[in-house]
Amino acid sequence: MAKSRAEKRRETKGKPGATTVPSPGLAERWKAFQAGKSPILIFLLKFLAVLLPFYVVWHTNFFKETILAAWTSLNANLSSLVLNLFGADTAAHGHTLVGAGASLEVFEGCDGIEPAMLLIAGIVAFPAPLKHKINGAIYGTLFILGLNFIRIISLYVVQVVWPAGFDFMHIEFWQVLFILIAVLIWAYWIKKSAPPKDVKNETAA
């Protein structure tokens, strides 16, 4: 009479010396997958694993109408506050910064969130201790968001004193500078996250 699989498993468990091998978990499967794979491929997979969910959320109406709207309004209000400290007569209406002879709208793409997420993805994807990744993500994000705040103020000033140069400063200067600075922050973080040379030598030995 044929025995079911469940009966065979019970009989196997009852035999002396028989062991049950648990199925590998997700972490073990990921480690097994990485074995022998190109480090560049692993980096790209981790990089995309962070960015793809972000862009899915980024394009939702909830993100645009709630989170992004609140963040751009905050940037406009803080910019107005700082400009007024230096004698500018400005006010923020939603995400629009308005003053004498100039107005500036803080739109999607001028919020600093996207370059910050690109930096975070690069940090998460790079092999380094978790503590270094957390510190790098926090301080790098704060630096980029702070720099974006400076960008908004500078663009308003440019619109007042040099209207013809606004497009150059907005598109060519600041966008290129943001990419360059994000790469430099990431490179600096990699350098700081690398173990000391003596530790490398001890590990190699």
Secondary structure as a PSIPRED ss2 file (coil, helix, strand):
# PSIPRED VFORMAT (PSIPRED V4.0)

   1 M C   1.000  0.000  0.000
   2 A C   1.000  0.000  0.000
   3 K C   1.000  0.000  0.000
   4 S C   1.000  0.000  0.000
   5 R H   0.000  1.000  0.000
   6 A H   0.000  1.000  0.000
   7 E H   0.000  1.000  0.000
   8 K H   0.000  1.000  0.000
   9 R H   0.000  1.000  0.000
  10 R H   0.000  1.000  0.000
  11 E H   0.000  1.000  0.000
  12 T H   0.000  1.000  0.000
  13 K H   0.000  1.000  0.000
  14 G H   0.000  1.000  0.000
  15 K C   1.000  0.000  0.000
  16 P C   1.000  0.000  0.000
  17 G C   1.000  0.000  0.000
  18 A C   1.000  0.000  0.000
  19 T C   1.000  0.000  0.000
  20 T C   1.000  0.000  0.000
  21 V C   1.000  0.000  0.000
  22 P C   1.000  0.000  0.000
  23 S C   1.000  0.000  0.000
  24 P C   1.000  0.000  0.000
  25 G C   1.000  0.000  0.000
  26 L H   0.000  1.000  0.000
  27 A H   0.000  1.000  0.000
  28 E H   0.000  1.000  0.000
  29 R H   0.000  1.000  0.000
  30 W H   0.000  1.000  0.000
  31 K H   0.000  1.000  0.000
  32 A H   0.000  1.000  0.000
  33 F H   0.000  1.000  0.000
  34 Q H   0.000  1.000  0.000
  35 A C   1.000  0.000  0.000
  36 G C   1.000  0.000  0.000
  37 K C   1.000  0.000  0.000
  38 S C   1.000  0.000  0.000
  39 P H   0.000  1.000  0.000
  40 I H   0.000  1.000  0.000
  41 L H   0.000  1.000  0.000
  42 I H   0.000  1.000  0.000
  43 F H   0.000  1.000  0.000
  44 L H   0.000  1.000  0.000
  45 L H   0.000  1.000  0.000
  46 K H   0.000  1.000  0.000
  47 F H   0.000  1.000  0.000
  48 L H   0.000  1.000  0.000
  49 A H   0.000  1.000  0.000
  50 V H   0.000  1.000  0.000
  51 L H   0.000  1.000  0.000
  52 L H   0.000  1.000  0.000
  53 P H   0.000  1.000  0.000
  54 F H   0.000  1.000  0.000
  55 Y H   0.000  1.000  0.000
  56 V H   0.000  1.000  0.000
  57 V H   0.000  1.000  0.000
  58 W H   0.000  1.000  0.000
  59 H C   1.000  0.000  0.000
  60 T C   1.000  0.000  0.000
  61 N H   0.000  1.000  0.000
  62 F H   0.000  1.000  0.000
  63 F H   0.000  1.000  0.000
  64 K H   0.000  1.000  0.000
  65 E H   0.000  1.000  0.000
  66 T H   0.000  1.000  0.000
  67 I H   0.000  1.000  0.000
  68 L H   0.000  1.000  0.000
  69 A H   0.000  1.000  0.000
  70 A H   0.000  1.000  0.000
  71 W H   0.000  1.000  0.000
  72 T H   0.000  1.000  0.000
  73 S H   0.000  1.000  0.000
  74 L H   0.000  1.000  0.000
  75 N H   0.000  1.000  0.000
  76 A H   0.000  1.000  0.000
  77 N H   0.000  1.000  0.000
  78 L H   0.000  1.000  0.000
  79 S H   0.000  1.000  0.000
  80 S H   0.000  1.000  0.000
  81 L H   0.000  1.000  0.000
  82 V H   0.000  1.000  0.000
  83 L H   0.000  1.000  0.000
  84 N H   0.000  1.000  0.000
  85 L H   0.000  1.000  0.000
  86 F C   1.000  0.000  0.000
  87 G C   1.000  0.000  0.000
  88 A C   1.000  0.000  0.000
  89 D C   1.000  0.000  0.000
  90 T E   0.000  0.000  1.000
  91 A E   0.000  0.000  1.000
  92 A E   0.000  0.000  1.000
  93 H E   0.000  0.000  1.000
  94 G C   1.000  0.000  0.000
  95 H C   1.000  0.000  0.000
  96 T E   0.000  0.000  1.000
  97 L E   0.000  0.000  1.000
  98 V E   0.000  0.000  1.000
  99 G E   0.000  0.000  1.000
 100 A C   1.000  0.000  0.000
 101 G C   1.000  0.000  0.000
 102 A E   0.000  0.000  1.000
 103 S E   0.000  0.000  1.000
 104 L E   0.000  0.000  1.000
 105 E E   0.000  0.000  1.000
 106 V C   1.000  0.000  0.000
 107 F C   1.000  0.000  0.000
 108 E C   1.000  0.000  0.000
 109 G C   1.000  0.000  0.000
 110 C C   1.000  0.000  0.000
 111 D C   1.000  0.000  0.000
 112 G C   1.000  0.000  0.000
 113 I H   0.000  1.000  0.000
 114 E H   0.000  1.000  0.000
 115 P H   0.000  1.000  0.000
 116 A H   0.000  1.000  0.000
 117 M H   0.000  1.000  0.000
 118 L H   0.000  1.000  0.000
 119 L H   0.000  1.000  0.000
 120 I H   0.000  1.000  0.000
 121 A H   0.000  1.000  0.000
 122 G H   0.000  1.000  0.000
 123 I H   0.000  1.000  0.000
 124 V H   0.000  1.000  0.000
 125 A H   0.000  1.000  0.000
 126 F C   1.000  0.000  0.000
 127 P C   1.000  0.000  0.000
 128 A C   1.000  0.000  0.000
 129 P C   1.000  0.000  0.000
 130 L H   0.000  1.000  0.000
 131 K H   0.000  1.000  0.000
 132 H H   0.000  1.000  0.000
 133 K H   0.000  1.000  0.000
 134 I H   0.000  1.000  0.000
 135 N H   0.000  1.000  0.000
 136 G H   0.000  1.000  0.000
 137 A H   0.000  1.000  0.000
 138 I H   0.000  1.000  0.000
 139 Y H   0.000  1.000  0.000
 140 G H   0.000  1.000  0.000
 141 T H   0.000  1.000  0.000
 142 L H   0.000  1.000  0.000
 143 F H   0.000  1.000  0.000
 144 I H   0.000  1.000  0.000
 145 L H   0.000  1.000  0.000
 146 G H   0.000  1.000  0.000
 147 L H   0.000  1.000  0.000
 148 N H   0.000  1.000  0.000
 149 F H   0.000  1.000  0.000
 150 I H   0.000  1.000  0.000
 151 R H   0.000  1.000  0.000
 152 I H   0.000  1.000  0.000
 153 I H   0.000  1.000  0.000
 154 S H   0.000  1.000  0.000
 155 L H   0.000  1.000  0.000
 156 Y H   0.000  1.000  0.000
 157 V H   0.000  1.000  0.000
 158 V H   0.000  1.000  0.000
 159 Q H   0.000  1.000  0.000
 160 V H   0.000  1.000  0.000
 161 V H   0.000  1.000  0.000
 162 W C   1.000  0.000  0.000
 163 P H   0.000  1.000  0.000
 164 A H   0.000  1.000  0.000
 165 G H   0.000  1.000  0.000
 166 F H   0.000  1.000  0.000
 167 D H   0.000  1.000  0.000
 168 F H   0.000  1.000  0.000
 169 M H   0.000  1.000  0.000
 170 H H   0.000  1.000  0.000
 171 I H   0.000  1.000  0.000
 172 E H   0.000  1.000  0.000
 173 F H   0.000  1.000  0.000
 174 W H   0.000  1.000  0.000
 175 Q H   0.000  1.000  0.000
 176 V H   0.000  1.000  0.000
 177 L H   0.000  1.000  0.000
 178 F H   0.000  1.000  0.000
 179 I H   0.000  1.000  0.000
 180 L H   0.000  1.000  0.000
 181 I H   0.000  1.000  0.000
 182 A H   0.000  1.000  0.000
 183 V H   0.000  1.000  0.000
 184 L H   0.000  1.000  0.000
 185 I H   0.000  1.000  0.000
 186 W H   0.000  1.000  0.000
 187 A H   0.000  1.000  0.000
 188 Y H   0.000  1.000  0.000
 189 W H   0.000  1.000  0.000
 190 I H   0.000  1.000  0.000
 191 K H   0.000  1.000  0.000
 192 K H   0.000  1.000  0.000
 193 S H   0.000  1.000  0.000
 194 A C   1.000  0.000  0.000
 195 P C   1.000  0.000  0.000
 196 P C   1.000  0.000  0.000
 197 K H   0.000  1.000  0.000
 198 D H   0.000  1.000  0.000
 199 V H   0.000  1.000  0.000
 200 K H   0.000  1.000  0.000
 201 N H   0.000  1.000  0.000
 202 E H   0.000  1.000  0.000
 203 T H   0.000  1.000  0.000
 204 A H   0.000  1.000  0.000
 205 A C   1.000  0.000  0.000
